[in-house]
Amino acid sequence: MKRTPLYSWHKTHAKSLVAFSGWDMPLEYAGIEKEHAHVREHVGMFDVSHMGEIRIEGTHAKKQLDQLFTNTLPKPGRVKYGMMLKADGTVLDDMLVYGLLDEAFMLVVNAGNTDKITAHMADFISPHDMKNVTTEYGLIALQGPKAEEIVQTYWEFSPIKRFQFIYVDYDDDSLLISRTGYTGEDGYEIYVPSYRLRDIWEDLIATDIIEPIGLGARDTLRFEACLPLYGHELTEQTQPPMAGLEFALDMSKSFTGKDALEIPPKSRKLFGIELLDKGIIREGDLIIDVVEPDRELDTPYKDEEDFEKAPQGYEFVGYVTTGYKLKSQGRSLAMAYVFGGELSEHALLIIRGKLKAFKTVDMPFINR
């Protein structure tokens, strides 16, 4: 199991550690609900050093990266969100790409996909032009309405807009500070030389208003903001339009998987849903609806045998990707894929063997 440079700190201060994408990570400190509320009201600090960083340099490498990445490559000082796709238009991973120089970029990929994306790019980009630099960086995320105040207290710099970054000094080291985030709040990411990560973490955590935040609240926060997580809303069976990610596709350029996306995608759509009965919606819960002979069912669900067990007159038409009952919302909510892209008024959820009523709701569940 991999461990970030802050492992010993987490082991001392966290209530529990969990395995996540091959890393030993803190689940919670003061409790998930308390941490969730603190980020929404003040500012929280996350150790996200498990994220993968891959550096790409060179004229040829830039051309190949442009062919692999779904969005426009960023100019120096900018950050772009996008994906890499398979030839059939399904998602290998979603990622941030940093424009370091005109022909130098840093990809920030999901921890569990670092090796997969490195191997995928190796078929197109020379190993001399590509380097996995994950172990060279520690990564801290500051998220919440007080995040800007905090970073300006520690490092005075001209304000940067969303999806921009700058370099600042920390003693004799250089830090990269960007403004993106994964919570629906304002936020900054601080890329730190790995050997300095604990120093900066302990400097920041000494600020009274900052609280450490674990993986549990990181997931509830991104869920409340309806931000996709690879392995849940995004998989190798998902095309970006199914998840509402058309904004991350630059259809004016060529990229791997574009041809498949120009054909109308399989009819599957991500919905926000709210439970009307008692209970909590969880990942994997299934949605049934009355049988419609003309409905085209795209059936990527991992256990297709479940689809043969629908009640008489119904068929399985969808599944939950993420679900929670959040104190901040006072209701049980979920994101779910629906085959055919629409539901009738007769649709029901099956939660632990019981039929439950629900309704569709707008996403995100919180507006900022």
ROTIBA-5312 format. One record per residue (C-alpha): chain; x, y, z. Coordinates in steps of 0.05 Angstrom, whole numbers. Layout:
% ROTIBA-5312
<'A',<X,Y,Z>>
...
END
This chain:
% ROTIBA-5312
<'A',<0,0,0>>
<'A',<28,68,-20>>
<'A',<32,124,31>>
<'A',<39,199,23>>
<'A',<93,238,61>>
<'A',<39,257,111>>
<'A',<21,185,129>>
<'A',<49,188,199>>
<'A',<11,253,212>>
<'A',<-54,222,188>>
<'A',<-42,159,228>>
<'A',<-36,202,291>>
<'A',<-94,249,279>>
<'A',<-146,213,236>>
<'A',<-202,171,265>>
<'A',<-189,118,212>>
<'A',<-148,103,150>>
<'A',<-174,66,89>>
<'A',<-147,36,26>>
<'A',<-161,80,-35>>
<'A',<-134,67,-105>>
<'A',<-73,32,-76>>
<'A',<-60,85,-24>>
<'A',<-69,86,52>>
<'A',<-110,149,63>>
<'A',<-148,184,120>>
<'A',<-223,174,118>>
<'A',<-243,225,171>>
<'A',<-216,266,229>>
<'A',<-273,301,267>>
<'A',<-328,265,229>>
<'A',<-352,268,157>>
<'A',<-412,313,169>>
<'A',<-372,362,211>>
<'A',<-316,365,160>>
<'A',<-366,374,103>>
<'A',<-398,433,139>>
<'A',<-330,464,156>>
<'A',<-310,466,83>>
<'A',<-377,498,63>>
<'A',<-373,550,119>>
<'A',<-298,563,128>>
<'A',<-239,526,96>>
<'A',<-213,455,97>>
<'A',<-147,425,78>>
<'A',<-140,359,40>>
<'A',<-79,316,28>>
<'A',<-88,295,-44>>
<'A',<-17,273,-56>>
<'A',<-43,207,-83>>
<'A',<-63,241,-148>>
<'A',<-17,224,-206>>
<'A',<27,275,-241>>
<'A',<57,262,-309>>
<'A',<102,313,-345>>
<'A',<102,318,-421>>
<'A',<154,359,-459>>
<'A',<175,370,-532>>
<'A',<146,390,-599>>
<'A',<127,320,-620>>
<'A',<100,303,-551>>
<'A',<55,365,-553>>
<'A',<25,344,-619>>
<'A',<12,274,-593>>
<'A',<-18,299,-528>>
<'A',<-64,345,-568>>
<'A',<-88,283,-606>>
<'A',<-101,245,-541>>
<'A',<-133,300,-499>>
<'A',<-207,318,-513>>
<'A',<-201,392,-497>>
<'A',<-157,448,-523>>
<'A',<-87,446,-493>>
<'A',<-76,503,-444>>
<'A',<-30,561,-455>>
<'A',<26,573,-403>>
<'A',<-4,591,-336>>
<'A',<-71,560,-352>>
<'A',<-106,494,-333>>
<'A',<-156,455,-375>>
<'A',<-203,399,-354>>
<'A',<-214,343,-403>>
<'A',<-207,268,-415>>
<'A',<-171,214,-453>>
<'A',<-216,167,-491>>
<'A',<-213,99,-523>>
<'A',<-228,93,-598>>
<'A',<-301,79,-581>>
<'A',<-308,145,-545>>
<'A',<-310,117,-475>>
<'A',<-268,148,-418>>
<'A',<-200,122,-399>>
<'A',<-193,178,-347>>
<'A',<-212,250,-334>>
<'A',<-156,298,-316>>
<'A',<-128,368,-309>>
<'A',<-74,390,-357>>
<'A',<-27,447,-335>>
<'A',<8,490,-387>>
<'A',<77,496,-357>>
<'A',<112,524,-420>>
<'A',<91,528,-493>>
<'A',<115,456,-503>>
<'A',<113,429,-432>>
<'A',<52,404,-394>>
<'A',<35,369,-330>>
<'A',<-23,320,-328>>
<'A',<-59,309,-261>>
<'A',<-95,243,-266>>
<'A',<-135,199,-218>>
<'A',<-91,158,-171>>
<'A',<-117,91,-194>>
<'A',<-107,108,-267>>
<'A',<-36,135,-266>>
<'A',<-4,72,-292>>
<'A',<-60,61,-343>>
<'A',<-53,131,-372>>
<'A',<23,127,-373>>
<'A',<19,61,-411>>
<'A',<-34,90,-458>>
<'A',<9,150,-475>>
<'A',<72,107,-484>>
<'A',<43,81,-549>>
<'A',<46,152,-577>>
<'A',<97,192,-537>>
<'A',<171,175,-529>>
<'A',<193,157,-458>>
<'A',<245,212,-466>>
<'A',<188,263,-471>>
<'A',<145,236,-415>>
<'A',<159,225,-341>>
<'A',<116,202,-283>>
<'A',<133,254,-229>>
<'A',<81,233,-177>>
<'A',<132,218,-124>>
<'A',<166,286,-134>>
<'A',<104,324,-111>>
<'A',<61,330,-51>>
<'A',<-7,361,-63>>
<'A',<-50,401,-15>>
<'A',<-120,427,-32>>
<'A',<-150,485,7>>
<'A',<-225,489,-4>>
<'A',<-278,536,23>>
<'A',<-300,609,23>>
<'A',<-240,629,65>>
<'A',<-189,595,19>>
<'A',<-168,658,-17>>
<'A',<-158,695,48>>
<'A',<-112,639,73>>
<'A',<-68,634,12>>
<'A',<-61,710,9>>
<'A',<-40,710,82>>
<'A',<16,661,69>>
<'A',<36,681,-2>>
<'A',<21,750,-28>>
<'A',<9,748,-103>>
<'A',<-36,782,-154>>
<'A',<-104,747,-156>>
<'A',<-112,691,-206>>
<'A',<-176,669,-239>>
<'A',<-206,599,-239>>
<'A',<-163,550,-279>>
<'A',<-100,592,-275>>
<'A',<-36,580,-235>>
<'A',<26,616,-211>>
<'A',<92,600,-177>>
<'A',<109,626,-108>>
<'A',<169,620,-63>>
<'A',<172,579,1>>
<'A',<241,590,33>>
<'A',<287,564,-22>>
<'A',<234,523,-57>>
<'A',<184,539,-111>>
<'A',<110,521,-103>>
<'A',<57,517,-158>>
<'A',<-10,545,-135>>
<'A',<-71,535,-179>>
<'A',<-144,553,-171>>
<'A',<-190,496,-190>>
<'A',<-223,451,-137>>
<'A',<-267,391,-129>>
<'A',<-319,412,-78>>
<'A',<-363,465,-110>>
<'A',<-327,518,-67>>
<'A',<-272,567,-84>>
<'A',<-206,532,-75>>
<'A',<-132,527,-88>>
<'A',<-83,470,-99>>
<'A',<-11,475,-75>>
<'A',<40,430,-110>>
<'A',<97,422,-62>>
<'A',<165,386,-68>>
<'A',<149,321,-32>>
<'A',<204,331,19>>
<'A',<172,397,41>>
<'A',<100,373,45>>
<'A',<98,361,120>>
<'A',<130,430,134>>
<'A',<76,466,94>>
<'A',<20,423,121>>
<'A',<40,437,193>>
<'A',<48,511,179>>
<'A',<-22,515,150>>
<'A',<-56,470,200>>
<'A',<-32,517,255>>
<'A',<-82,568,228>>
<'A',<-143,564,273>>
<'A',<-194,567,218>>
<'A',<-164,509,177>>
<'A',<-186,438,192>>
<'A',<-160,374,161>>
<'A',<-210,339,116>>
<'A',<-212,265,98>>
<'A',<-234,224,38>>
<'A',<-304,216,66>>
<'A',<-322,290,64>>
<'A',<-283,298,-1>>
<'A',<-333,250,-32>>
<'A',<-395,280,-1>>
<'A',<-373,350,-22>>
<'A',<-360,332,-95>>
<'A',<-425,292,-95>>
<'A',<-465,352,-70>>
<'A',<-434,393,-126>>
<'A',<-449,335,-175>>
<'A',<-377,329,-197>>
<'A',<-361,262,-230>>
<'A',<-314,211,-199>>
<'A',<-278,160,-242>>
<'A',<-303,90,-226>>
<'A',<-372,118,-210>>
<'A',<-400,169,-260>>
<'A',<-342,157,-308>>
<'A',<-318,89,-331>>
<'A',<-292,54,-393>>
<'A',<-365,42,-411>>
<'A',<-383,117,-407>>
<'A',<-380,167,-463>>
<'A',<-372,240,-439>>
<'A',<-441,265,-465>>
<'A',<-475,213,-421>>
<'A',<-446,248,-360>>
<'A',<-461,319,-386>>
<'A',<-387,333,-401>>
<'A',<-394,362,-471>>
<'A',<-360,425,-446>>
<'A',<-295,386,-441>>
<'A',<-296,365,-514>>
<'A',<-265,410,-567>>
<'A',<-301,382,-628>>
<'A',<-265,431,-673>>
<'A',<-200,391,-668>>
<'A',<-181,318,-678>>
<'A',<-174,272,-618>>
<'A',<-178,197,-605>>
<'A',<-251,176,-596>>
<'A',<-280,237,-632>>
<'A',<-307,196,-690>>
<'A',<-347,152,-642>>
<'A',<-377,214,-609>>
<'A',<-400,243,-675>>
<'A',<-447,184,-681>>
<'A',<-507,193,-634>>
<'A',<-483,161,-569>>
<'A',<-518,102,-536>>
<'A',<-579,129,-501>>
<'A',<-558,136,-429>>
<'A',<-563,199,-387>>
<'A',<-541,220,-317>>
<'A',<-598,244,-273>>
<'A',<-603,274,-203>>
<'A',<-656,237,-162>>
<'A',<-687,247,-93>>
<'A',<-719,192,-51>>
<'A',<-791,207,-31>>
<'A',<-797,148,17>>
<'A',<-756,132,79>>
<'A',<-687,104,67>>
<'A',<-619,121,37>>
<'A',<-600,113,-36>>
<'A',<-533,78,-46>>
<'A',<-487,63,-104>>
<'A',<-512,3,-143>>
<'A',<-586,11,-126>>
<'A',<-627,-3,-188>>
<'A',<-684,35,-223>>
<'A',<-744,0,-254>>
<'A',<-798,27,-299>>
<'A',<-858,-1,-336>>
<'A',<-840,-42,-397>>
<'A',<-838,-1,-462>>
<'A',<-827,-45,-524>>
<'A',<-792,10,-562>>
<'A',<-743,29,-507>>
<'A',<-671,17,-526>>
<'A',<-633,-8,-465>>
<'A',<-559,3,-462>>
<'A',<-539,-49,-410>>
<'A',<-469,-35,-383>>
<'A',<-489,-53,-312>>
<'A',<-436,-97,-280>>
<'A',<-484,-152,-260>>
<'A',<-530,-162,-320>>
<'A',<-565,-221,-285>>
<'A',<-600,-169,-242>>
<'A',<-637,-145,-303>>
<'A',<-672,-211,-309>>
<'A',<-704,-203,-240>>
<'A',<-750,-143,-251>>
<'A',<-821,-148,-222>>
<'A',<-876,-168,-271>>
<'A',<-891,-112,-320>>
<'A',<-827,-74,-303>>
<'A',<-756,-74,-330>>
<'A',<-691,-48,-303>>
<'A',<-675,19,-335>>
<'A',<-619,49,-293>>
<'A',<-572,46,-235>>
<'A',<-544,92,-181>>
<'A',<-472,114,-187>>
<'A',<-467,153,-121>>
<'A',<-518,164,-66>>
<'A',<-519,197,3>>
<'A',<-567,226,54>>
<'A',<-532,291,72>>
<'A',<-547,331,135>>
<'A',<-535,394,94>>
<'A',<-590,374,47>>
<'A',<-639,339,94>>
<'A',<-657,290,39>>
<'A',<-631,227,7>>
<'A',<-601,242,-61>>
<'A',<-565,206,-116>>
<'A',<-535,210,-185>>
<'A',<-560,155,-230>>
<'A',<-555,133,-303>>
<'A',<-620,120,-339>>
<'A',<-622,80,-403>>
<'A',<-664,112,-457>>
<'A',<-653,180,-424>>
<'A',<-723,187,-395>>
<'A',<-768,159,-341>>
<'A',<-843,151,-333>>
<'A',<-883,171,-271>>
<'A',<-884,97,-253>>
<'A',<-809,90,-244>>
<'A',<-785,62,-177>>
<'A',<-721,49,-140>>
<'A',<-703,-18,-110>>
<'A',<-667,-7,-45>>
<'A',<-646,-69,-7>>
<'A',<-702,-108,-38>>
<'A',<-758,-57,-26>>
<'A',<-793,-13,-78>>
<'A',<-785,62,-64>>
<'A',<-814,124,-96>>
<'A',<-769,179,-122>>
<'A',<-768,240,-166>>
<'A',<-716,271,-212>>
<'A',<-683,336,-188>>
<'A',<-636,387,-218>>
<'A',<-561,380,-212>>
<'A',<-519,405,-178>>
<'A',<-552,395,-111>>
<'A',<-519,458,-85>>
<'A',<-505,523,-122>>
<'A',<-445,567,-110>>
END
